[in-house]
Amino acid sequence: MSIWIKNLIFSLLLLSLISGCQKRHQDETRIAISPWIGYTPIYYAEEKGWLKDIGIKIIHTTSLHETVHYYQAGLIDAFVSTQYEASLLKDYDLTHFMPLDRSNGGDIILSNRSLSTIKNSKKIKSYFEIDSVNQIVFNDFMNKYQLNNLYVEIQNRPQTMMKDLNPVQNEDIIIVTYEPYATFLKNKGFKEIASTKDSDIVVIDSLYFRNNHLLLQKEKSKLLINSIKKAYKVLNDNPKEFYNVVKFYLEGVSYSEFNNTLLGIEWLINTSKEEFNSFYKKHDDIPKVEDI
């Protein structure tokens, strides 16, 4: 797909969202969310109607990159992302509101080749989302395995478009992806060669709010926290029921595969603000969780 067509599609999406924004209720809070296994408690709360009941509307984006653009355009009041996307918005009015999870193998490097074959490749095609955590994971992988001397052709694609990739035999392919897309691609024949489980980087997914909106919606924000924690409790107490509610967002991942994907994250939903800030204070790139 050409850059021109991509820009046209994105512009049309923005126009559609702007039109919707003009019609929304004054007290409605819009939160952007892209597919990721660690965001499923929010999907569950949305599907159950808990978020609608407290005046929250979820805006589904196709990528973390798209989420950032929506926030820059002023079309949303909050979003979920890693600290890397949030860092792109450091000059914007932003509050670290609630940590959700830490990737512990959920961000994955896939390939149609073994790592030893990749190390001797003459040309690698690498697919990932530029200006997202994908790029950080890719750079870490290249540095760790001393692959920076290899010729790499970078293909900038959102995860939704990577689903069409196949493990062809005439190319050496690397895909930087995350769950649930990783399981979908593994089922097509791609193999895992690295992940955040064996990486030195720390990837934290959190909910971020526009500060001035948060100040006006303190009570709603507390109800949002309660809704997410309530959904997370269902995940622990009745995972099959939870899966049946959120499976629409999981790219065809089965119940057993869903349980396996959860092994790739460490949940932080019930971690207190003080606990989180104390544990991650040595990581300058992870912003402190602020008081509501």
The 8 nearest C-alpha neighbors of each residue, nearest first, counted from 0:
[[1, 4, 2, 5, 3, 156, 160, 6],
 [2, 0, 4, 3, 5, 6, 7, 8],
 [1, 3, 5, 4, 6, 0, 7, 8],
 [4, 2, 6, 1, 5, 7, 0, 8],
 [3, 5, 7, 1, 6, 2, 8, 0],
 [6, 4, 2, 8, 7, 3, 9, 1],
 [7, 5, 9, 3, 4, 8, 10, 2],
 [6, 8, 4, 10, 5, 9, 3, 11],
 [9, 7, 11, 5, 10, 6, 4, 12],
 [8, 10, 12, 6, 11, 7, 5, 13],
 [11, 9, 13, 7, 12, 8, 6, 14],
 [10, 12, 14, 8, 13, 9, 15, 7],
 [13, 11, 9, 15, 10, 14, 16, 8],
 [12, 14, 10, 16, 15, 11, 17, 9],
 [15, 13, 17, 11, 16, 12, 18, 10],
 [14, 16, 12, 18, 13, 17, 11, 19],
 [15, 17, 19, 13, 18, 14, 20, 12],
 [18, 16, 20, 14, 19, 15, 13, 21],
 [17, 19, 15, 21, 16, 20, 14, 22],
 [20, 18, 16, 22, 17, 21, 23, 15],
 [19, 21, 17, 23, 22, 18, 16, 74],
 [22, 20, 18, 19, 23, 17, 24, 16],
 [21, 23, 19, 20, 24, 18, 25, 17],
 [24, 22, 20, 21, 19, 25, 27, 26],
 [23, 25, 27, 26, 22, 20, 21, 54],
 [24, 26, 27, 23, 28, 22, 21, 20],
 [27, 25, 24, 28, 54, 23, 216, 55],
 [28, 26, 54, 24, 25, 55, 29, 23],
 [29, 27, 55, 76, 56, 54, 26, 30],
 [30, 28, 56, 75, 76, 57, 55, 77],
 [29, 31, 77, 78, 57, 58, 75, 76],
 [32, 30, 78, 58, 59, 57, 66, 77],
 [31, 33, 59, 79, 60, 78, 58, 30],
 [32, 34, 60, 62, 61, 59, 63, 35],
 [35, 33, 32, 36, 248, 61, 38, 62],
 [36, 34, 37, 38, 178, 179, 33, 177],
 [35, 37, 38, 178, 39, 179, 34, 261],
 [38, 36, 35, 39, 100, 99, 264, 40],
 [37, 39, 36, 35, 41, 40, 42, 34],
 [38, 40, 42, 41, 37, 36, 43, 245],
 [41, 39, 43, 230, 42, 231, 38, 227],
 [40, 42, 44, 39, 43, 38, 227, 45],
 [43, 41, 39, 45, 40, 44, 46, 245],
 [42, 44, 40, 46, 41, 45, 245, 39],
 [45, 43, 41, 47, 49, 42, 46, 230],
 [44, 46, 42, 48, 43, 50, 47, 49],
 [47, 45, 43, 48, 44, 42, 244, 245],
 [46, 48, 44, 45, 49, 43, 50, 244],
 [49, 47, 45, 51, 46, 50, 52, 44],
 [50, 48, 52, 44, 47, 51, 45, 226],
 [51, 49, 55, 52, 45, 53, 48, 44],
 [50, 52, 54, 55, 48, 53, 49, 56],
 [51, 53, 49, 50, 54, 48, 55, 45],
 [54, 52, 50, 51, 55, 219, 49, 222],
 [55, 53, 27, 51, 52, 28, 50, 56],
 [56, 54, 28, 50, 51, 27, 53, 29],
 [55, 57, 29, 28, 51, 30, 58, 54],
 [58, 56, 30, 29, 31, 59, 55, 32],
 [59, 57, 31, 30, 32, 60, 56, 29],
 [58, 60, 32, 31, 33, 57, 61, 34],
 [61, 59, 33, 62, 32, 66, 65, 58],
 [60, 62, 33, 159, 65, 59, 157, 34],
 [63, 61, 65, 64, 33, 60, 157, 66],
 [62, 64, 66, 65, 33, 131, 67, 80],
 [65, 63, 62, 67, 66, 131, 130, 68],
 [64, 66, 68, 62, 63, 67, 60, 69],
 [65, 67, 63, 69, 64, 68, 60, 31],
 [68, 66, 70, 64, 65, 69, 71, 63],
 [69, 67, 71, 65, 70, 66, 72, 64],
 [70, 68, 72, 66, 74, 67, 71, 65],
 [69, 71, 73, 67, 72, 68, 75, 74],
 [72, 70, 68, 73, 69, 67, 88, 74],
 [71, 73, 69, 70, 74, 68, 75, 13],
 [74, 72, 70, 71, 75, 69, 76, 68],
 [73, 75, 69, 72, 70, 17, 20, 76],
 [76, 74, 29, 70, 73, 77, 30, 69],
 [75, 77, 29, 209, 30, 28, 208, 212],
 [78, 76, 208, 30, 207, 75, 209, 29],
 [79, 77, 31, 30, 207, 206, 32, 80],
 [78, 80, 206, 205, 32, 207, 31, 204],
 [81, 79, 204, 205, 84, 78, 63, 82],
 [80, 82, 204, 203, 83, 84, 205, 202],
 [81, 83, 85, 84, 285, 86, 203, 80],
 [84, 82, 86, 81, 85, 132, 131, 87],
 [83, 85, 87, 86, 82, 81, 131, 80],
 [84, 86, 82, 88, 87, 83, 81, 89],
 [87, 85, 89, 83, 88, 84, 82, 284],
 [88, 86, 85, 84, 89, 83, 67, 90],
 [89, 87, 86, 85, 91, 90, 84, 93],
 [88, 90, 86, 91, 87, 85, 93, 92],
 [91, 89, 88, 92, 87, 93, 86, 85],
 [92, 90, 88, 89, 93, 71, 209, 87],
 [91, 93, 209, 210, 90, 94, 211, 89],
 [92, 94, 209, 210, 208, 91, 207, 95],
 [95, 93, 208, 210, 207, 96, 209, 289],
 [96, 94, 207, 288, 289, 97, 286, 287],
 [95, 97, 207, 206, 94, 288, 289, 208],
 [96, 98, 206, 205, 95, 99, 288, 207],
 [99, 97, 205, 267, 204, 100, 206, 268],
 [100, 98, 268, 267, 205, 204, 266, 97],
 [101, 99, 266, 267, 204, 265, 203, 98],
 [100, 102, 203, 265, 264, 202, 103, 204],
 [103, 101, 264, 105, 202, 104, 263, 265],
 [102, 104, 196, 264, 263, 195, 105, 101],
 [103, 105, 196, 263, 195, 194, 106, 102],
 [104, 106, 263, 102, 177, 103, 178, 264],
 [107, 105, 177, 104, 194, 195, 176, 102],
 [106, 108, 194, 176, 177, 175, 193, 105],
 [107, 109, 175, 193, 174, 194, 192, 191],
 [110, 108, 191, 174, 190, 173, 192, 189],
 [109, 111, 173, 112, 172, 189, 190, 174],
 [110, 112, 189, 166, 172, 190, 171, 113],
 [113, 111, 110, 116, 117, 171, 114, 172],
 [112, 114, 116, 115, 117, 192, 111, 110],
 [113, 115, 117, 116, 192, 118, 112, 110],
 [116, 114, 118, 113, 117, 119, 112, 120],
 [117, 115, 113, 119, 118, 114, 112, 120],
 [116, 118, 120, 114, 119, 115, 113, 112],
 [117, 119, 115, 116, 120, 114, 146, 149],
 [120, 118, 116, 117, 121, 115, 149, 114],
 [119, 121, 117, 122, 118, 116, 123, 171],
 [122, 120, 150, 119, 149, 123, 117, 171],
 [121, 123, 150, 120, 151, 124, 171, 149],
 [124, 122, 151, 171, 172, 152, 125, 150],
 [123, 125, 152, 172, 151, 153, 173, 171],
 [124, 126, 173, 153, 174, 172, 154, 152],
 [125, 127, 154, 174, 155, 153, 175, 173],
 [126, 128, 175, 155, 156, 133, 129, 174],
 [129, 127, 156, 155, 157, 133, 131, 130],
 [128, 130, 131, 134, 155, 127, 133, 64],
 [131, 129, 64, 134, 128, 132, 84, 133],
 [130, 132, 133, 129, 134, 84, 128, 64],
 [131, 133, 135, 134, 83, 136, 84, 81],
 [134, 132, 136, 131, 135, 128, 127, 175],
 [133, 135, 137, 132, 136, 129, 131, 138],
 [136, 134, 132, 138, 137, 133, 139, 131],
 [135, 137, 139, 133, 134, 138, 140, 132],
 [136, 138, 134, 140, 135, 139, 133, 141],
 [139, 137, 141, 135, 140, 136, 134, 142],
 [138, 140, 136, 142, 137, 141, 143, 135],
 [141, 139, 137, 143, 138, 142, 136, 144],
 [140, 142, 146, 138, 139, 144, 143, 147],
 [143, 141, 145, 139, 140, 144, 138, 146],
 [142, 144, 140, 145, 141, 139, 146, 198],
 [143, 145, 142, 141, 146, 140, 118, 147],
 [146, 144, 142, 143, 147, 141, 148, 140],
 [145, 147, 141, 148, 144, 149, 142, 118],
 [148, 146, 149, 141, 145, 142, 150, 144],
 [147, 149, 146, 150, 145, 151, 141, 118],
 [150, 148, 147, 146, 151, 121, 122, 120],
 [149, 151, 122, 123, 121, 148, 152, 147],
 [152, 150, 123, 122, 124, 153, 149, 125],
 [151, 153, 124, 123, 125, 154, 150, 122],
 [154, 152, 125, 124, 151, 126, 155, 127],
 [153, 155, 126, 125, 156, 152, 127, 124],
 [154, 156, 128, 127, 129, 126, 153, 157],
 [157, 155, 128, 127, 154, 160, 126, 158],
 [158, 156, 128, 159, 160, 62, 161, 127],
 [157, 159, 161, 160, 156, 62, 162, 176],
 [158, 160, 157, 161, 162, 61, 62, 156],
 [161, 159, 162, 158, 157, 163, 156, 164],
 [162, 160, 158, 163, 164, 159, 156, 157],
 [161, 163, 160, 164, 159, 184, 158, 180],
 [162, 164, 161, 160, 165, 159, 184, 187],
 [165, 163, 161, 162, 166, 184, 160, 167],
 [164, 166, 167, 163, 187, 188, 189, 184],
 [167, 165, 111, 189, 188, 168, 164, 187],
 [168, 166, 165, 169, 170, 111, 171, 172],
 [167, 169, 170, 166, 171, 111, 112, 165],
 [168, 170, 167, 171, 166, 172, 111, 122],
 [171, 169, 168, 172, 167, 124, 123, 122],
 [172, 170, 123, 124, 112, 111, 122, 173],
 [173, 171, 124, 110, 123, 125, 111, 170],
 [174, 172, 125, 110, 109, 124, 126, 175],
 [175, 173, 126, 109, 108, 125, 176, 110],
 [176, 174, 108, 127, 133, 107, 126, 109],
 [175, 177, 107, 181, 106, 174, 108, 180],
 [178, 176, 106, 181, 107, 105, 180, 179],
 [179, 177, 180, 181, 36, 105, 35, 260],
 [178, 180, 181, 249, 182, 36, 177, 35],
 [181, 179, 178, 183, 182, 177, 184, 176],
 [182, 180, 178, 184, 177, 183, 179, 176],
 [181, 183, 185, 184, 180, 179, 186, 178],
 [182, 184, 180, 186, 181, 185, 179, 187],
 [185, 183, 187, 181, 186, 182, 189, 180],
 [186, 184, 189, 182, 188, 187, 183, 190],
 [185, 187, 184, 183, 188, 182, 189, 181],
 [188, 186, 184, 185, 189, 165, 183, 166],
 [187, 189, 185, 186, 166, 190, 184, 111],
 [190, 188, 185, 111, 110, 184, 109, 166],
 [191, 189, 109, 110, 185, 111, 192, 188],
 [190, 192, 109, 193, 108, 110, 107, 189],
 [191, 193, 109, 108, 114, 190, 110, 113],
 [194, 192, 108, 191, 107, 197, 195, 109],
 [195, 193, 107, 104, 196, 106, 108, 197],
 [194, 196, 104, 198, 197, 103, 106, 102],
 [195, 197, 104, 103, 194, 198, 263, 102],
 [198, 196, 195, 194, 193, 199, 104, 103],
 [197, 199, 195, 200, 196, 194, 139, 140],
 [200, 198, 201, 197, 195, 139, 196, 143],
 [199, 201, 198, 202, 195, 139, 136, 135],
 [200, 202, 203, 199, 101, 102, 195, 198],
 [201, 203, 102, 101, 81, 200, 204, 82],
 [202, 204, 101, 81, 100, 82, 205, 102],
 [205, 203, 81, 80, 100, 99, 98, 101],
 [206, 204, 98, 99, 97, 79, 80, 81],
 [205, 207, 79, 97, 96, 78, 98, 95],
 [206, 208, 95, 96, 78, 77, 94, 79],
 [209, 207, 77, 94, 210, 93, 76, 96],
 [208, 210, 93, 212, 76, 92, 211, 77],
 [209, 211, 213, 93, 212, 94, 92, 208],
 [210, 212, 214, 213, 209, 215, 92, 208],
 [213, 211, 215, 210, 214, 209, 216, 76],
 [214, 212, 216, 210, 215, 211, 217, 208],
 [213, 215, 211, 212, 216, 217, 210, 291],
 [214, 216, 212, 213, 217, 211, 218, 210],
 [217, 215, 213, 219, 214, 218, 220, 212],
 [216, 218, 220, 219, 214, 213, 215, 221],
 [219, 217, 221, 220, 216, 222, 215, 223],
 [218, 220, 222, 216, 221, 217, 223, 53],
 [219, 221, 223, 217, 222, 218, 216, 224],
 [222, 220, 224, 218, 223, 219, 225, 217],
 [221, 223, 225, 219, 220, 224, 226, 218],
 [222, 224, 220, 226, 221, 225, 219, 227],
 [225, 223, 221, 227, 222, 226, 228, 220],
 [224, 226, 222, 228, 223, 227, 229, 221],
 [227, 225, 229, 223, 224, 228, 222, 44],
 [226, 228, 230, 224, 229, 225, 40, 41],
 [229, 227, 231, 225, 230, 226, 224, 232],
 [228, 230, 226, 232, 227, 231, 225, 233],
 [231, 229, 227, 40, 233, 232, 228, 44],
 [230, 232, 228, 234, 233, 229, 40, 227],
 [233, 231, 229, 235, 234, 230, 236, 228],
 [232, 234, 236, 230, 237, 235, 231, 241],
 [235, 233, 238, 231, 232, 241, 237, 236],
 [234, 236, 232, 233, 237, 238, 231, 241],
 [237, 235, 233, 234, 232, 238, 231, 241],
 [236, 238, 233, 240, 234, 239, 235, 241],
 [239, 237, 234, 241, 240, 235, 242, 236],
 [240, 238, 242, 241, 237, 243, 254, 234],
 [239, 241, 243, 242, 238, 237, 244, 233],
 [240, 242, 238, 239, 244, 234, 243, 233],
 [243, 241, 239, 245, 244, 240, 246, 238],
 [244, 242, 240, 246, 241, 245, 239, 247],
 [243, 245, 241, 242, 246, 43, 240, 46],
 [246, 244, 242, 247, 243, 43, 248, 42],
 [247, 245, 249, 248, 242, 243, 244, 251],
 [246, 248, 245, 249, 250, 251, 244, 243],
 [249, 247, 246, 245, 250, 34, 42, 251],
 [248, 250, 246, 252, 251, 179, 247, 245],
 [251, 249, 252, 248, 179, 180, 183, 247],
 [250, 252, 249, 253, 246, 183, 247, 248],
 [251, 253, 249, 250, 256, 257, 254, 183],
 [254, 252, 256, 255, 257, 251, 246, 249],
 [253, 255, 257, 256, 258, 242, 252, 239],
 [254, 256, 258, 257, 253, 259, 252, 260],
 [257, 255, 259, 253, 258, 254, 252, 260],
 [258, 256, 254, 260, 255, 259, 253, 252],
 [257, 259, 255, 261, 256, 260, 254, 262],
 [258, 260, 256, 257, 261, 262, 255, 263],
 [261, 259, 257, 262, 258, 263, 256, 178],
 [260, 262, 263, 258, 259, 264, 257, 36],
 [263, 261, 260, 259, 264, 258, 104, 265],
 [264, 262, 105, 104, 103, 261, 260, 102],
 [265, 263, 102, 103, 262, 101, 261, 105],
 [264, 266, 101, 100, 103, 102, 267, 263],
 [265, 267, 100, 268, 99, 264, 101, 269],
 [268, 266, 100, 99, 270, 269, 98, 265],
 [269, 267, 99, 270, 266, 98, 228, 100],
 [268, 270, 267, 271, 228, 266, 99, 231],
 [271, 269, 267, 268, 275, 274, 272, 98],
 [270, 272, 274, 273, 275, 269, 268, 267],
 [271, 273, 275, 274, 288, 276, 270, 289],
 [274, 272, 276, 271, 275, 277, 288, 270],
 [275, 273, 271, 277, 272, 276, 278, 270],
 [274, 276, 272, 278, 277, 273, 271, 279],
 [277, 275, 273, 279, 280, 278, 287, 274],
 [276, 278, 274, 280, 275, 279, 273, 272],
 [277, 279, 275, 276, 280, 274, 281, 273],
 [280, 278, 281, 276, 282, 277, 275, 285],
 [279, 281, 277, 282, 276, 278, 283, 287],
 [282, 280, 279, 283, 278, 277, 285, 284],
 [283, 281, 280, 279, 284, 285, 286, 201],
 [282, 284, 285, 281, 280, 286, 279, 287],
 [283, 285, 282, 286, 82, 86, 83, 281],
 [286, 284, 283, 282, 82, 287, 279, 203],
 [287, 285, 284, 288, 95, 283, 82, 276],
 [288, 286, 276, 289, 285, 95, 280, 275],
 [287, 289, 95, 96, 272, 286, 276, 97],
 [290, 288, 95, 287, 96, 291, 94, 272],
 [289, 291, 288, 96, 272, 95, 94, 287],
 [290, 289, 217, 96, 213, 214, 220, 221]]
